[in-house]
Amino acid sequence: MAQISFDQYKQRIQDAIQNKVIAKGIISGDPEGFILLDGFFNIPFQKELGGAFVIGGPTIPAVAIVGKSTGIIHTFAIKALLPDVQL
């Protein structure tokens, strides 16, 4: 996986969330708007559940926004927002 800097992509991420998600009404709005959390998340996933947590398994690189008045957190896969980014 390539290493990318959040600061390098922050404006593109904000624009993509605004244009692809918020402007189209895909998520419910927050009357005071949203805050983009300042960093990436790696959401782990696995094909089986059995009580064991797999270290070093596959993850989904993501970002998140938080509603200013609601506190609702919405997460977005980086590749869905910026398909051209090489991860």
A tleap script that builds the chain and sets N, CA, C and O, in Angstrom:
source leaprc.protein.ff14SB
mol = sequence {
  NMET ALA GLN ILE SER PHE ASP GLN TYR LYS
  GLN ARG ILE GLN ASP ALA ILE GLN ASN LYS
  VAL ILE ALA LYS GLY ILE ILE SER GLY ASP
  PRO GLU GLY PHE ILE LEU LEU ASP GLY PHE
  PHE ASN ILE PRO PHE GLN LYS GLU LEU GLY
  GLY ALA PHE VAL ILE GLY GLY PRO THR ILE
  PRO ALA VAL ALA ILE VAL GLY LYS SER THR
  GLY ILE ILE HIE THR PHE ALA ILE LYS ALA
  LEU LEU PRO ASP VAL GLN CLEU
}
set mol.1.N position { 0.842 -1.178 0.000 }
set mol.1.CA position { 0.000 0.000 0.000 }
set mol.1.C position { 0.888 1.243 0.000 }
set mol.1.O position { 1.824 1.346 0.793 }
set mol.2.N position { 0.590 2.172 -0.886 }
set mol.2.CA position { 1.332 3.425 -0.953 }
set mol.2.C position { 0.983 4.291 0.254 }
set mol.2.O position { -0.096 4.164 0.834 }
set mol.3.N position { 1.899 5.161 0.620 }
set mol.3.CA position { 1.651 6.064 1.736 }
set mol.3.C position { 1.224 7.417 1.184 }
set mol.3.O position { 1.913 7.990 0.339 }
set mol.4.N position { 0.083 7.935 1.660 }
set mol.4.CA position { -0.380 9.249 1.222 }
set mol.4.C position { -0.586 10.136 2.447 }
set mol.4.O position { -0.883 9.647 3.537 }
set mol.5.N position { -0.426 11.433 2.257 }
set mol.5.CA position { -0.563 12.404 3.333 }
set mol.5.C position { -1.978 12.965 3.345 }
set mol.5.O position { -2.495 13.376 2.307 }
set mol.6.N position { -2.612 12.984 4.532 }
set mol.6.CA position { -3.948 13.536 4.643 }
set mol.6.C position { -3.968 14.995 4.202 }
set mol.6.O position { -4.862 15.411 3.466 }
set mol.7.N position { -2.984 15.770 4.651 }
set mol.7.CA position { -2.949 17.197 4.308 }
set mol.7.C position { -2.886 17.415 2.801 }
set mol.7.O position { -3.453 18.378 2.285 }
set mol.8.N position { -2.203 16.531 2.103 }
set mol.8.CA position { -2.074 16.639 0.650 }
set mol.8.C position { -3.430 16.459 -0.046 }
set mol.8.O position { -3.660 17.045 -1.104 }
set mol.9.N position { -4.320 15.663 0.531 }
set mol.9.CA position { -5.596 15.330 -0.107 }
set mol.9.C position { -6.806 15.949 0.581 }
set mol.9.O position { -7.933 15.747 0.129 }
set mol.10.N position { -6.604 16.688 1.647 }
set mol.10.CA position { -7.720 17.204 2.450 }
set mol.10.C position { -8.732 17.991 1.616 }
set mol.10.O position { -9.932 17.734 1.715 }
set mol.11.N position { -8.287 18.923 0.815 }
set mol.11.CA position { -9.228 19.732 0.034 }
set mol.11.C position { -9.990 18.880 -0.972 }
set mol.11.O position { -11.191 19.073 -1.158 }
set mol.12.N position { -9.315 17.947 -1.619 }
set mol.12.CA position { -9.989 17.059 -2.577 }
set mol.12.C position { -11.017 16.176 -1.872 }
set mol.12.O position { -12.089 15.913 -2.416 }
set mol.13.N position { -10.694 15.721 -0.673 }
set mol.13.CA position { -11.623 14.895 0.104 }
set mol.13.C position { -12.855 15.718 0.467 }
set mol.13.O position { -13.983 15.255 0.297 }
set mol.14.N position { -12.643 16.940 0.970 }
set mol.14.CA position { -13.767 17.801 1.325 }
set mol.14.C position { -14.649 18.067 0.108 }
set mol.14.O position { -15.874 17.991 0.204 }
set mol.15.N position { -14.045 18.375 -1.021 }
set mol.15.CA position { -14.806 18.648 -2.247 }
set mol.15.C position { -15.601 17.420 -2.681 }
set mol.15.O position { -16.764 17.538 -3.066 }
set mol.16.N position { -14.983 16.249 -2.620 }
set mol.16.CA position { -15.660 15.018 -3.032 }
set mol.16.C position { -16.851 14.714 -2.123 }
set mol.16.O position { -17.912 14.323 -2.610 }
set mol.17.N position { -16.690 14.887 -0.821 }
set mol.17.CA position { -17.800 14.648 0.105 }
set mol.17.C position { -18.926 15.639 -0.184 }
set mol.17.O position { -20.096 15.259 -0.222 }
set mol.18.N position { -18.577 16.895 -0.383 }
set mol.18.CA position { -19.597 17.900 -0.671 }
set mol.18.C position { -20.337 17.584 -1.968 }
set mol.18.O position { -21.567 17.611 -1.999 }
set mol.19.N position { -19.598 17.284 -3.039 }
set mol.19.CA position { -20.203 17.094 -4.360 }
set mol.19.C position { -20.873 15.741 -4.554 }
set mol.19.O position { -21.917 15.656 -5.200 }
set mol.20.N position { -20.287 14.681 -4.004 }
set mol.20.CA position { -20.809 13.333 -4.226 }
set mol.20.C position { -21.837 12.904 -3.181 }
set mol.20.O position { -22.645 12.013 -3.443 }
set mol.21.N position { -21.816 13.526 -2.003 }
set mol.21.CA position { -22.641 13.027 -0.907 }
set mol.21.C position { -23.613 14.083 -0.389 }
set mol.21.O position { -24.828 13.896 -0.462 }
set mol.22.N position { -23.097 15.171 0.124 }
set mol.22.CA position { -23.950 16.162 0.784 }
set mol.22.C position { -24.862 16.868 -0.219 }
set mol.22.O position { -26.067 16.970 0.013 }
set mol.23.N position { -24.310 17.351 -1.318 }
set mol.23.CA position { -25.106 18.081 -2.310 }
set mol.23.C position { -26.214 17.217 -2.908 }
set mol.23.O position { -27.251 17.737 -3.320 }
set mol.24.N position { -26.002 15.915 -2.958 }
set mol.24.CA position { -27.002 14.997 -3.522 }
set mol.24.C position { -27.984 14.488 -2.465 }
set mol.24.O position { -28.879 13.705 -2.784 }
set mol.25.N position { -27.827 14.921 -1.221 }
set mol.25.CA position { -28.745 14.519 -0.158 }
set mol.25.C position { -28.622 13.059 0.239 }
set mol.25.O position { -29.582 12.481 0.749 }
set mol.26.N position { -27.466 12.448 0.019 }
set mol.26.CA position { -27.281 11.030 0.330 }
set mol.26.C position { -27.267 10.792 1.843 }
set mol.26.O position { -27.733 9.754 2.313 }
set mol.27.N position { -26.738 11.746 2.598 }
set mol.27.CA position { -26.798 11.646 4.057 }
set mol.27.C position { -27.665 12.779 4.572 }
set mol.27.O position { -27.787 13.825 3.935 }
set mol.28.N position { -28.267 12.558 5.738 }
set mol.28.CA position { -29.084 13.609 6.316 }
set mol.28.C position { -28.193 14.762 6.749 }
set mol.28.O position { -27.110 14.553 7.295 }
set mol.29.N position { -28.648 15.952 6.506 }
set mol.29.CA position { -27.853 17.127 6.817 }
set mol.29.C position { -27.818 17.426 8.297 }
set mol.29.O position { -28.630 16.925 9.075 }
set mol.30.N position { -26.882 18.235 8.663 }
set mol.30.CA position { -26.785 18.757 10.012 }
set mol.30.C position { -27.008 20.257 9.875 }
set mol.30.O position { -26.352 20.892 9.050 }
set mol.31.N position { -27.908 20.842 10.653 }
set mol.31.CA position { -28.197 22.271 10.481 }
set mol.31.C position { -26.975 23.176 10.619 }
set mol.31.O position { -26.957 24.285 10.087 }
set mol.32.N position { -25.955 22.702 11.333 }
set mol.32.CA position { -24.750 23.517 11.517 }
set mol.32.C position { -23.598 23.061 10.634 }
set mol.32.O position { -22.512 23.638 10.693 }
set mol.33.N position { -23.816 22.040 9.821 }
set mol.33.CA position { -22.773 21.560 8.916 }
set mol.33.C position { -21.961 20.435 9.519 }
set mol.33.O position { -22.301 19.890 10.569 }
set mol.34.N position { -20.877 20.096 8.833 }
set mol.34.CA position { -20.040 18.969 9.219 }
set mol.34.C position { -18.584 19.399 9.371 }
set mol.34.O position { -18.154 20.403 8.804 }
set mol.35.N position { -17.846 18.627 10.140 }
set mol.35.CA position { -16.407 18.805 10.302 }
set mol.35.C position { -15.722 17.552 9.771 }
set mol.35.O position { -16.078 16.439 10.158 }
set mol.36.N position { -14.747 17.727 8.894 }
set mol.36.CA position { -13.941 16.608 8.417 }
set mol.36.C position { -12.891 16.308 9.476 }
set mol.36.O position { -12.095 17.179 9.828 }
set mol.37.N position { -12.884 15.075 9.987 }
set mol.37.CA position { -11.857 14.697 10.961 }
set mol.37.C position { -10.501 14.699 10.267 }
set mol.37.O position { -10.383 14.287 9.112 }
set mol.38.N position { -9.500 15.155 10.963 }
set mol.38.CA position { -8.196 15.460 10.379 }
set mol.38.C position { -7.272 14.248 10.343 }
set mol.38.O position { -6.248 14.213 11.025 }
set mol.39.N position { -7.648 13.253 9.538 }
set mol.39.CA position { -6.815 12.064 9.407 }
set mol.39.C position { -7.581 10.919 8.779 }
set mol.39.O position { -8.771 11.031 8.485 }
set mol.40.N position { -6.878 9.815 8.577 }
set mol.40.CA position { -7.462 8.629 7.964 }
set mol.40.C position { -7.819 7.594 9.021 }
set mol.40.O position { -7.272 7.599 10.123 }
set mol.41.N position { -8.740 6.710 8.671 }
set mol.41.CA position { -9.080 5.531 9.455 }
set mol.41.C position { -8.772 4.322 8.596 }
set mol.41.O position { -8.908 4.381 7.374 }
set mol.42.N position { -8.362 3.240 9.206 }
set mol.42.CA position { -8.271 1.955 8.522 }
set mol.42.C position { -9.270 1.042 9.201 }
set mol.42.O position { -9.066 0.615 10.337 }
set mol.43.N position { -10.351 0.747 8.500 }
set mol.43.CA position { -11.420 -0.073 9.057 }
set mol.43.C position { -11.119 -1.536 8.729 }
set mol.43.O position { -11.130 -1.919 7.559 }
set mol.44.N position { -10.853 -2.350 9.740 }
set mol.44.CA position { -10.525 -3.757 9.466 }
set mol.44.C position { -11.783 -4.543 9.085 }
set mol.44.O position { -12.885 -4.238 9.540 }
set mol.45.N position { -11.594 -5.548 8.253 }
set mol.45.CA position { -12.687 -6.467 7.964 }
set mol.45.C position { -12.130 -7.872 7.817 }
set mol.45.O position { -10.962 -8.072 7.484 }
set mol.46.N position { -13.005 -8.842 8.077 }
set mol.46.CA position { -12.607 -10.244 7.963 }
set mol.46.C position { -13.808 -11.058 7.493 }
set mol.46.O position { -14.953 -10.638 7.658 }
set mol.47.N position { -13.544 -12.206 6.915 }
set mol.47.CA position { -14.587 -13.029 6.309 }
set mol.47.C position { -15.290 -13.947 7.292 }
set mol.47.O position { -16.351 -14.486 6.977 }
set mol.48.N position { -14.727 -14.134 8.470 }
set mol.48.CA position { -15.331 -15.021 9.460 }
set mol.48.C position { -15.299 -14.365 10.834 }
set mol.48.O position { -14.380 -13.610 11.152 }
set mol.49.N position { -16.309 -14.661 11.641 }
set mol.49.CA position { -16.340 -14.206 13.022 }
set mol.49.C position { -16.213 -15.419 13.920 }
set mol.49.O position { -16.932 -16.404 13.753 }
set mol.50.N position { -15.317 -15.349 14.850 }
set mol.50.CA position { -15.140 -16.470 15.752 }
set mol.50.C position { -14.505 -16.038 17.049 }
set mol.50.O position { -13.943 -16.862 17.772 }
set mol.51.N position { -14.584 -14.776 17.351 }
set mol.51.CA position { -14.011 -14.277 18.587 }
set mol.51.C position { -12.574 -13.830 18.467 }
set mol.51.O position { -12.052 -13.195 19.383 }
set mol.52.N position { -11.918 -14.143 17.365 }
set mol.52.CA position { -10.517 -13.751 17.188 }
set mol.52.C position { -10.447 -12.495 16.330 }
set mol.52.O position { -11.177 -12.348 15.350 }
set mol.53.N position { -9.563 -11.603 16.719 }
set mol.53.CA position { -9.317 -10.397 15.938 }
set mol.53.C position { -8.041 -10.603 15.139 }
set mol.53.O position { -7.000 -10.932 15.707 }
set mol.54.N position { -8.108 -10.415 13.844 }
set mol.54.CA position { -6.965 -10.664 12.974 }
set mol.54.C position { -6.111 -9.403 12.884 }
set mol.54.O position { -6.580 -8.368 12.413 }
set mol.55.N position { -4.875 -9.485 13.329 }
set mol.55.CA position { -3.937 -8.375 13.230 }
set mol.55.C position { -3.257 -8.441 11.866 }
set mol.55.O position { -2.797 -9.501 11.440 }
set mol.56.N position { -3.201 -7.305 11.191 }
set mol.56.CA position { -2.524 -7.262 9.899 }
set mol.56.C position { -3.375 -7.756 8.749 }
set mol.56.O position { -2.858 -7.986 7.655 }
set mol.57.N position { -4.663 -7.922 8.970 }
set mol.57.CA position { -5.566 -8.344 7.904 }
set mol.57.C position { -5.959 -7.181 7.012 }
set mol.57.O position { -5.438 -6.076 7.163 }
set mol.58.N position { -6.876 -7.423 6.085 }
set mol.58.CA position { -7.288 -6.371 5.159 }
set mol.58.C position { -8.047 -5.245 5.857 }
set mol.58.O position { -8.742 -5.470 6.848 }
set mol.59.N position { -7.905 -4.041 5.331 }
set mol.59.CA position { -8.610 -2.876 5.870 }
set mol.59.C position { -9.178 -2.044 4.732 }
set mol.59.O position { -8.785 -2.184 3.574 }
set mol.60.N position { -10.108 -1.180 5.090 }
set mol.60.CA position { -10.670 -0.214 4.149 }
set mol.60.C position { -10.176 1.162 4.580 }
set mol.60.O position { -10.582 1.643 5.638 }
set mol.61.N position { -9.309 1.818 3.794 }
set mol.61.CA position { -8.886 3.175 4.120 }
set mol.61.C position { -10.084 4.117 3.991 }
set mol.61.O position { -10.796 4.095 2.987 }
set mol.62.N position { -10.298 4.939 5.009 }
set mol.62.CA position { -11.491 5.780 5.052 }
set mol.62.C position { -11.212 7.123 5.714 }
set mol.62.O position { -10.176 7.330 6.346 }
set mol.63.N position { -12.178 8.032 5.547 }
set mol.63.CA position { -12.194 9.311 6.254 }
set mol.63.C position { -13.576 9.448 6.880 }
set mol.63.O position { -14.491 8.693 6.554 }
set mol.64.N position { -13.721 10.418 7.783 }
set mol.64.CA position { -15.002 10.603 8.452 }
set mol.64.C position { -15.320 12.075 8.634 }
set mol.64.O position { -14.431 12.916 8.763 }
set mol.65.N position { -16.626 12.364 8.641 }
set mol.65.CA position { -17.111 13.693 8.999 }
set mol.65.C position { -18.031 13.542 10.201 }
set mol.65.O position { -18.634 12.490 10.413 }
set mol.66.N position { -18.129 14.624 10.992 }
set mol.66.CA position { -18.968 14.629 12.184 }
set mol.66.C position { -19.917 15.817 12.089 }
set mol.66.O position { -19.494 16.936 11.799 }
set mol.67.N position { -21.195 15.570 12.332 }
set mol.67.CA position { -22.169 16.658 12.362 }
set mol.67.C position { -21.886 17.588 13.532 }
set mol.67.O position { -21.720 17.131 14.663 }
set mol.68.N position { -21.831 18.885 13.271 }
set mol.68.CA position { -21.490 19.848 14.326 }
set mol.68.C position { -22.507 19.874 15.458 }
set mol.68.O position { -22.125 20.016 16.619 }
set mol.69.N position { -23.798 19.740 15.144 }
set mol.69.CA position { -24.791 19.785 16.220 }
set mol.69.C position { -25.306 18.404 16.612 }
set mol.69.O position { -25.752 18.216 17.744 }
set mol.70.N position { -25.254 17.432 15.699 }
set mol.70.CA position { -25.796 16.106 15.998 }
set mol.70.C position { -24.753 15.143 16.530 }
set mol.70.O position { -25.082 14.231 17.289 }
set mol.71.N position { -23.491 15.333 16.139 }
set mol.71.CA position { -22.438 14.405 16.532 }
set mol.71.C position { -22.451 13.110 15.743 }
set mol.71.O position { -21.672 12.202 16.033 }
set mol.72.N position { -23.323 13.009 14.750 }
set mol.72.CA position { -23.377 11.795 13.933 }
set mol.72.C position { -22.111 11.703 13.098 }
set mol.72.O position { -21.702 12.677 12.466 }
set mol.73.N position { -21.492 10.521 13.097 }
set mol.73.CA position { -20.261 10.285 12.347 }
set mol.73.C position { -20.595 9.497 11.082 }
set mol.73.O position { -21.240 8.450 11.143 }
set mol.74.N position { -20.153 10.008 9.947 }
set mol.74.CA position { -20.305 9.318 8.666 }
set mol.74.C position { -18.914 8.994 8.155 }
set mol.74.O position { -18.044 9.865 8.124 }
set mol.75.N position { -18.695 7.744 7.751 }
set mol.75.CA position { -17.400 7.353 7.210 }
set mol.75.C position { -17.518 7.089 5.712 }
set mol.75.O position { -18.573 6.690 5.218 }
set mol.76.N position { -16.411 7.320 4.996 }
set mol.76.CA position { -16.383 7.179 3.544 }
set mol.76.C position { -15.083 6.498 3.130 }
set mol.76.O position { -14.002 6.875 3.584 }
set mol.77.N position { -15.194 5.502 2.273 }
set mol.77.CA position { -14.012 4.845 1.733 }
set mol.77.C position { -13.282 5.816 0.814 }
set mol.77.O position { -13.896 6.456 -0.041 }
set mol.78.N position { -11.977 5.921 0.993 }
set mol.78.CA position { -11.166 6.830 0.176 }
set mol.78.C position { -11.331 6.537 -1.316 }
set mol.78.O position { -11.490 7.462 -2.113 }
set mol.79.N position { -11.295 5.264 -1.697 }
set mol.79.CA position { -11.377 4.913 -3.125 }
set mol.79.C position { -12.721 5.294 -3.732 }
set mol.79.O position { -12.793 5.528 -4.939 }
set mol.80.N position { -13.783 5.364 -2.942 }
set mol.80.CA position { -15.075 5.806 -3.460 }
set mol.80.C position { -15.075 7.316 -3.701 }
set mol.80.O position { -15.686 7.804 -4.652 }
set mol.81.N position { -14.384 8.045 -2.832 }
set mol.81.CA position { -14.318 9.500 -2.985 }
set mol.81.C position { -13.305 9.913 -4.047 }
set mol.81.O position { -13.578 10.786 -4.871 }
set mol.82.N position { -12.134 9.280 -4.020 }
set mol.82.CA position { -11.034 9.645 -4.919 }
set mol.82.C position { -10.523 8.385 -5.616 }
set mol.82.O position { -9.480 7.850 -5.241 }
set mol.83.N position { -11.247 7.910 -6.626 }
set mol.83.CA position { -10.863 6.631 -7.260 }
set mol.83.C position { -9.483 6.638 -7.912 }
set mol.83.O position { -8.908 5.573 -8.135 }
set mol.84.N position { -8.945 7.807 -8.219 }
set mol.84.CA position { -7.644 7.882 -8.876 }
set mol.84.C position { -6.470 7.773 -7.912 }
set mol.84.O position { -5.333 7.603 -8.352 }
set mol.85.N position { -6.720 7.867 -6.605 }
set mol.85.CA position { -5.648 7.806 -5.611 }
set mol.85.C position { -5.113 6.373 -5.536 }
set mol.85.O position { -5.876 5.418 -5.398 }
set mol.86.N position { -3.805 6.247 -5.629 }
set mol.86.CA position { -3.163 4.930 -5.551 }
set mol.86.C position { -2.862 4.601 -4.101 }
set mol.86.O position { -2.031 5.257 -3.473 }
set mol.87.N position { -3.525 3.603 -3.571 }
set mol.87.CA position { -3.319 3.180 -2.183 }
set mol.87.C position { -2.525 1.894 -2.143 }
set mol.87.O position { -2.247 1.374 -1.063 }
savepdb mol mol.pdb
quit
